């Protein structure tokens, strides 16, 4: 038990016997202290219960016999290295004594549990020597030296109790101020209110990932906000009185706060002006705000939130190159018309039903990759060619739904463009005095379409579609202009 933290250890009698043999040799424990093994009636319930009580008394006697430094065989037997503060830190210190330097030189990500960090934090608060059991390999100094130089850290908590204990890791407080050189840190399943020392990471961290740990960005980026309600970012001009000036995250370029419960993008983003990659996917966002403070942002993931609309996105995402809006509830793209630097756009798994919405992004000059899969519009006949036609002369440059545009599709696009052009001309030539000119131009466009069909690169397109297309288009032209004589 560790301050009401309990765990269960299961052992056979033979394990007790092996432990006792080690203790009699190493620590001169009384050989007769261990209850003897009885063969007769060994499976009876009364004997088993009596044996359990005798063995529990044996363990309690051993612990009382070594109040200052519990022998290593006994700590291992009781799983102190898994659940008890001293045992956990001793095991970690010994591991780093043997492998710490090698791990630092390799530059690999090192994983720690919240329970381990909690144990280290608690040890540092105690006014006692860093080595309690006399074994130099278990000195707390090995941990502090390692954490001071570590560059890549992963902290993974668990949902529910740890192992056979009643310990809830996500409720354990720990302090990150012992890490002085971190470049990258990932935290999972650790509630943000229990994470101390986040502000100490601002001078060095370049990549920060937080998952399953918070419902606000503020609690991670500005932990001081719990104490100071009126704060301002370092270097910013404020017309209002403030109670604290908060330093910015000086080197942070990648922020991943996906898979949390965040409902808004709050003003804490003022502290991350250098962020280029922002992942807020799988949260509860219903609007996009405050991103105008991220002047360097080029890649943003807002997928799988609760976005129903996105108005004037260019006002806060002016320099964006890659954006994912997949898995939302968008049915209109009118807010994306001025994202002129956008190259990659994922709109899959939304509620887009009308092809006319594609016109809002069809004129974006840099767009190369577009994903519209799993939208209602995808069931429209000839969906791909009708979407590509919205990009005009750039249709060949657009990769739609992960598939490169084929020559056959480009041929169809050319025909669709000519048909659209004919319709636009007819709509413009509405007055009677321009009737003759309109009819002549319509006939010219029809002949041009026939020329396109005969000169397209896809022979199978001509054979399959020419007869049917000619019939329908003649009817189309006749309906628009009965006086038009077709060649």
C-alpha positions in Angstrom: 0.0 0.0 0.0 1.3 3.5 -1.0 -0.9 6.3 0.5 -4.0 4.2 0.0 -2.8 2.9 -3.4 -3.3 -0.8 -3.3 -2.2 -3.7 -5.6 -2.4 -7.4 -5.6 0.5 -9.8 -5.8 0.0 -13.5 -6.4 2.6 -16.1 -5.6 2.9 -19.9 -5.0 4.5 -21.3 -1.9 7.6 -22.2 -3.9 8.1 -18.5 -4.7 8.0 -17.7 -1.0 10.5 -20.5 -0.4 12.9 -19.1 -3.0 12.6 -15.6 -1.5 13.3 -16.9 1.9 16.4 -18.7 0.7 17.8 -15.5 -0.7 17.1 -13.5 2.4 18.6 -16.0 4.7 21.8 -15.9 2.7 22.0 -12.2 1.9 20.3 -10.6 5.0 20.7 -13.4 7.6 17.0 -13.7 8.1 15.9 -16.4 10.6 15.5 -19.6 8.6 12.6 -20.7 10.7 10.6 -17.5 10.1 8.9 -19.0 7.0 5.9 -21.3 7.8 6.8 -24.9 6.9 5.1 -26.6 4.0 2.5 -29.2 5.0 1.6 -32.1 2.7 -1.4 -33.6 4.5 -4.7 -31.9 3.8 -2.9 -29.2 1.7 -5.9 -28.7 -0.5 -8.5 -28.2 2.3 -10.0 -24.7 2.4 -9.3 -24.2 6.1 -5.6 -25.0 5.6 -5.3 -22.7 2.6 -6.9 -19.8 4.5 -4.6 -20.4 7.5 -1.6 -20.7 5.2 -2.5 -17.3 3.6 -2.6 -15.6 7.0 0.7 -17.1 8.0 2.4 -16.0 4.8 0.9 -12.5 5.1 2.3 -12.3 8.7 5.7 -13.5 7.3 5.8 -10.6 4.8 4.7 -8.0 7.4 7.5 -9.3 9.7 10.1 -8.9 6.9 8.9 -5.3 6.2 9.2 -4.4 9.9 12.6 -6.0 10.0 13.9 -3.7 7.2 12.2 -0.3 7.8 14.9 1.9 6.1 15.9 0.0 3.0 13.8 -3.0 1.8 16.0 -5.7 0.4 16.0 -6.0 -3.4 14.6 -9.6 -3.5 11.7 -8.5 -1.3 10.9 -5.4 -3.3 10.9 -7.5 -6.5 8.7 -10.1 -4.9 6.1 -7.5 -3.8 6.3 -5.7 -7.2 7.5 -2.5 -5.7 9.2 -1.7 -9.1 5.7 -1.6 -10.7 3.5 0.2 -8.1 5.5 1.8 -5.2 7.3 5.2 -5.5 10.7 4.1 -4.2 10.7 0.9 -6.2 9.6 2.6 -9.4 12.3 5.3 -9.2 15.0 2.8 -8.2 14.1 0.5 -11.2 14.1 3.5 -13.6 17.4 4.8 -12.2 19.1 1.4 -12.6 17.8 1.1 -16.2 19.2 4.5 -17.1 22.5 3.8 -15.3 23.0 0.9 -17.7 21.4 2.3 -20.9 20.9 6.0 -20.5 24.0 7.2 -22.4 23.3 4.8 -25.2 19.6 5.9 -25.5 20.7 9.6 -25.6 23.2 9.0 -28.3 20.7 7.0 -30.4 18.3 10.0 -30.4 15.3 7.7 -30.1 12.0 8.5 -28.5 12.0 7.5 -24.8 8.7 6.4 -23.2 7.7 7.1 -19.6 4.4 6.4 -17.8 2.5 9.0 -15.7 3.1 6.7 -12.7 6.9 6.8 -13.3 6.8 10.6 -13.6 4.6 10.9 -10.6 7.1 8.8 -8.6 10.0 10.9 -9.7 8.2 14.2 -8.9 7.2 12.8 -5.4 10.8 11.8 -4.7 12.1 15.2 -5.5 9.7 16.7 -3.0 11.1 14.6 -0.2 13.9 15.8 2.0 16.0 12.7 1.8 19.1 11.4 0.1 18.8 10.5 -3.6 20.0 7.0 -2.9 18.2 5.3 0.0 19.2 1.7 -0.3 22.9 2.2 -0.6 23.0 0.9 -4.2 24.7 3.6 -6.4 22.9 2.2 -9.5 19.5 3.3 -8.1 20.5 6.9 -7.3 17.9 9.4 -8.4 20.7 11.4 -10.0 20.8 9.0 -12.9 17.2 10.0 -13.8 17.8 13.7 -13.4 20.9 13.6 -15.6 19.0 11.7 -18.3 15.9 13.9 -18.2 18.0 17.0 -18.4 19.5 15.9 -21.7 16.6 13.9 -23.3 15.3 15.4 -26.6 12.4 13.1 -27.5 9.8 12.0 -25.0 6.5 10.1 -25.1 4.2 9.9 -22.1 1.4 7.3 -22.4 -1.2 6.9 -19.7 -3.9 4.2 -19.4 -7.7 4.3 -19.0 -8.7 2.4 -15.9 -6.5 1.0 -13.2 -2.8 0.1 -13.7 -2.2 -3.7 -13.7 -3.5 -5.3 -10.5 -3.6 -2.0 -8.6 -6.3 0.6 -7.9 -4.0 3.3 -9.4 -5.6 5.6 -11.9 -2.8 7.0 -14.0 -4.7 9.8 -15.7 -5.3 11.4 -12.2 -1.7 11.4 -11.1 0.1 14.8 -11.0 3.6 15.1 -12.3 6.1 17.8 -13.2 7.9 18.2 -16.6 10.3 20.9 -15.4 13.0 18.3 -15.1 13.2 18.1 -18.9 15.5 20.9 -20.1 16.3 19.9 -23.7 13.1 18.5 -25.1 12.6 19.0 -28.9 9.6 16.7 -29.2 7.0 15.5 -26.6 3.8 13.4 -27.0 1.3 13.0 -24.2 -1.6 10.6 -24.2 -4.3 10.0 -21.6 -3.0 12.4 -19.0 -5.5 15.0 -17.8 -4.0 18.5 -18.5 -4.9 19.8 -15.0 -2.4 17.3 -13.5 0.5 18.2 -15.8 2.9 20.6 -14.2 5.8 22.3 -15.8 4.4 22.7 -19.3 5.6 26.4 -19.4 9.2 25.2 -18.9 9.0 23.5 -22.3 8.5 26.8 -24.2 12.1 27.6 -25.0 13.0 24.3 -26.6 10.1 22.2 -27.9 9.5 22.1 -31.6 6.8 19.4 -31.8 4.0 19.1 -29.3 1.4 16.3 -29.4 -1.5 16.0 -26.9 -4.2 13.4 -27.2 -7.0 12.4 -24.9 -5.9 14.9 -22.3 -7.8 18.2 -22.5 -11.0 20.0 -23.5 -9.3 23.4 -24.1 -6.2 24.6 -25.9 -5.7 27.1 -23.2 -4.9 24.5 -20.5 -2.0 23.3 -22.5 -0.6 26.4 -24.2 -1.2 28.8 -21.3 -1.4 26.9 -18.1 -0.8 30.2 -16.3 -4.4 31.1 -17.2 -5.6 29.2 -14.2 -4.0 31.8 -12.1 -4.1 34.9 -14.3 -7.4 35.6 -16.1 -6.1 38.8 -17.8 -2.9 37.9 -19.7 -1.2 38.9 -22.9 1.4 37.3 -25.2 4.9 38.5 -24.9 5.6 41.3 -27.4 1.9 41.9 -28.2 0.3 45.4 -27.7 -2.7 45.4 -25.5 -5.1 48.3 -24.8 -6.5 46.6 -21.8 -4.9 46.1 -18.4 -3.2 42.7 -17.9 -2.1 40.8 -14.9 0.6 38.7 -16.6 2.7 38.7 -19.8 3.2 35.2 -21.0 6.3 34.1 -23.0 5.6 32.5 -26.4 6.5 29.0 -27.5 9.7 30.1 -29.2 10.4 27.1 -31.4 7.1 25.3 -31.7 6.4 24.6 -35.4 4.1 21.5 -35.1 1.1 21.2 -32.8 -1.0 18.1 -32.8 -4.0 18.3 -30.5 -6.2 15.7 -32.3 -8.4 13.3 -30.4 -9.3 15.6 -27.6 -12.6 17.3 -26.6 -11.8 20.8 -27.8 -14.8 22.9 -28.7 -13.2 26.1 -29.8 -9.9 27.6 -31.0 -9.2 30.1 -28.2 -6.9 33.0 -27.9 -4.1 30.8 -26.6 -2.9 30.4 -30.2 -1.3 33.9 -29.8 1.5 32.1 -28.0 2.4 29.8 -31.0 3.2 32.3 -33.8 5.7 30.0 -35.5 3.4 27.0 -35.9 3.3 25.7 -39.5 1.5 22.4 -39.0 -1.7 22.3 -36.9 -3.8 19.2 -36.3 -7.1 19.7 -34.5 -8.9 16.7 -36.0 -11.3 14.5 -34.0 -12.5 17.3 -31.7 -15.8 19.2 -31.2 -15.1 22.3 -33.1 -18.1 24.1 -34.5 -16.3 27.2 -35.9 -12.8 28.3 -37.0 -11.5 31.3 -35.1 -8.2 33.0 -34.1 -6.1 31.3 -36.7 -5.2 34.7 -38.2 -2.6 34.9 -35.4 -0.7 32.0 -37.1 1.1 33.8 -39.8 3.3 30.8 -40.8 0.5 28.2 -40.9 0.6 26.1 -44.1 -1.0 22.8 -43.1 -4.2 22.5 -41.0 -6.3 19.4 -40.2 -9.8 20.2 -39.1 -11.3 16.8 -40.0 -13.9 15.0 -38.0 -15.3 18.0 -36.0 -18.8 19.6 -36.0 -18.3 22.2 -38.8 -21.5 23.0 -40.7 -20.1 26.1 -42.5 -16.8 27.8 -43.1 -17.2 31.5 -44.0 -14.5 33.7 -45.4 -11.8 31.2 -44.6 -9.1 33.3 -46.3 -9.3 35.9 -43.5 -7.7 33.4 -41.1 -6.1 30.9 -43.4 -4.6 33.1 -46.0 -1.3 31.2 -46.6 -2.7 27.7 -46.2 -1.4 25.0 -48.6 -2.9 21.8 -47.3 -6.3 21.6 -45.5 -8.4 18.7 -44.4 -12.1 19.3 -43.7 -13.1 15.6 -44.0 -15.8 14.1 -41.8 -17.7 17.3 -41.1 -21.2 18.5 -42.1 -20.3 21.0 -44.9 -22.9 21.4 -47.7 -21.4 24.6 -49.1 -18.0 25.7 -50.3 -18.6 29.4 -50.6 -16.2 30.3 -47.9 -13.2 28.7 -49.7 -13.2 30.9 -52.8 -10.2 33.0 -51.9 -7.8 30.4 -50.6 -5.5 31.1 -53.5 -2.4 29.3 -52.1 -4.3 26.0 -51.4 -2.7 23.0 -53.0 -4.3 20.0 -51.3 -7.9 19.9 -50.1 -9.8 17.0 -48.5 -13.6 17.4 -48.4 -14.4 13.7 -48.1 -17.3 12.5 -45.9 -19.3 15.7 -45.8 -22.8 16.6 -47.0 -22.0 18.1 -50.5 -24.9 17.4 -52.8 -24.7 20.1 -55.6 -22.0 20.1 -58.3 -22.4 23.9 -58.5 -20.6 24.1 -55.2 -17.4 23.0 -57.0 -17.4 26.4 -58.8 -16.3 28.0 -55.6 -13.0 26.2 -55.7 -12.7 25.6 -59.4 -10.8 28.9 -59.9 -8.2 28.3 -57.2 -5.0 28.6 -59.2 -2.8 26.2 -57.1 -5.2 23.4 -56.2 -3.8 20.1 -57.4 -5.3 17.4 -55.1 -9.0 17.3 -54.2 -10.8 14.6 -52.3 -14.6 14.6 -52.5 -15.2 10.9 -51.9 -18.2 9.8 -49.7 -20.2 12.9 -50.4 -23.8 12.6 -51.7 -22.7 14.2 -55.1 -20.5 11.2 -55.8 -23.6 9.2 -57.0 -24.3 11.7 -59.8 -23.8 10.1 -63.2 -20.4 11.1 -64.8 -19.5 12.7 -61.4 -15.8 12.8 -62.0 -15.9 14.5 -65.4 -18.5 17.0 -64.3 -16.3 18.0 -61.3 -13.2 18.2 -63.4 -15.0 20.4 -65.9 -15.4 23.1 -63.2 -11.6 23.6 -63.3 -11.6 24.6 -67.0 -8.2 24.5 -68.6 -6.6 23.2 -65.4 -8.6 19.9 -65.4 -5.5 17.9 -66.4 -3.6 19.3 -63.3 -6.2 18.1 -60.7 -6.0 14.8 -59.0 -9.5 13.9 -57.9 -10.2 11.4 -55.1 -6.7 10.1 -55.3 -6.9 9.2 -59.0 -5.0 10.9 -61.8 -7.2 12.3 -64.6 -7.3 10.0 -67.6 -7.2 11.1 -71.3 -10.8 9.8 -71.7 -11.9 12.0 -68.9 -10.2 15.0 -70.4 -11.9 14.4 -73.7 -15.3 14.3 -72.0 -14.4 17.5 -70.1 -13.6 19.3 -73.4 -17.1 18.4 -74.7 -18.8 19.4 -71.5 -16.9 22.7 -71.6 -18.1 23.3 -75.2 -21.7 22.5 -74.2 -21.5 24.9 -71.2 -20.1 27.6 -73.5 -23.0 27.1 -75.9 -25.5 27.5 -73.1 -23.8 30.6 -71.7 -23.8 32.2 -75.2 -27.5 31.4 -75.6 -28.3 33.0 -72.2 -26.4 36.1 -73.1 -28.1 36.4 -76.5 -31.6 36.9 -75.3 -32.8 39.9 -77.2 -34.6 39.4 -80.6 -32.3 41.8 -82.6 -29.4 39.4 -81.8 -31.2 36.3 -82.8 -29.5 35.7 -86.1 -26.1 36.2 -84.5 -27.0 33.9 -81.7 -28.1 31.1 -84.1 -25.0 31.4 -86.1 -22.7 31.2 -83.0 -24.7 28.2 -81.7 -24.1 26.3 -84.9 -20.4 27.2 -84.8 -20.1 25.9 -81.3 -21.9 22.7 -82.2 -19.5 22.1 -85.1 -16.6 22.8 -82.8 -17.8 20.1 -80.4 -18.0 17.6 -83.2 -14.5 18.6 -84.2 -13.4 18.0 -80.5 -14.9 14.5 -80.6 -13.2 13.5 -83.8 -9.9 14.8 -82.6 -9.9 13.6 -79.0 -7.2 11.2 -78.0 -9.6 8.5 -76.7 -10.8 6.5 -79.7 -13.2 4.4 -77.5 -14.8 7.6 -76.3 -15.7 8.5 -80.0 -17.1 5.1 -80.8 -19.1 4.8 -77.7 -20.5 8.3 -77.3 -20.6 9.9 -80.7 -24.0 8.7 -82.0 -25.8 9.1 -78.7 -24.2 12.5 -78.0 -25.0 13.8 -81.6 -28.7 12.9 -81.2 -29.1 14.6 -77.8 -27.1 17.7 -78.6 -29.1 18.3 -81.8 -32.3 18.1 -79.7 -30.6 20.5 -77.2 -29.7 23.1 -79.8 -33.1 22.8 -81.5 -34.8 23.5 -78.2 -32.6 26.5 -77.7 -33.0 27.8 -81.2 -35.5 26.2 -83.5 -34.3 28.3 -86.5 -30.8 27.0 -86.2 -29.9 24.7 -89.2 -27.4 22.0 -88.2 -24.7 20.8 -90.5 
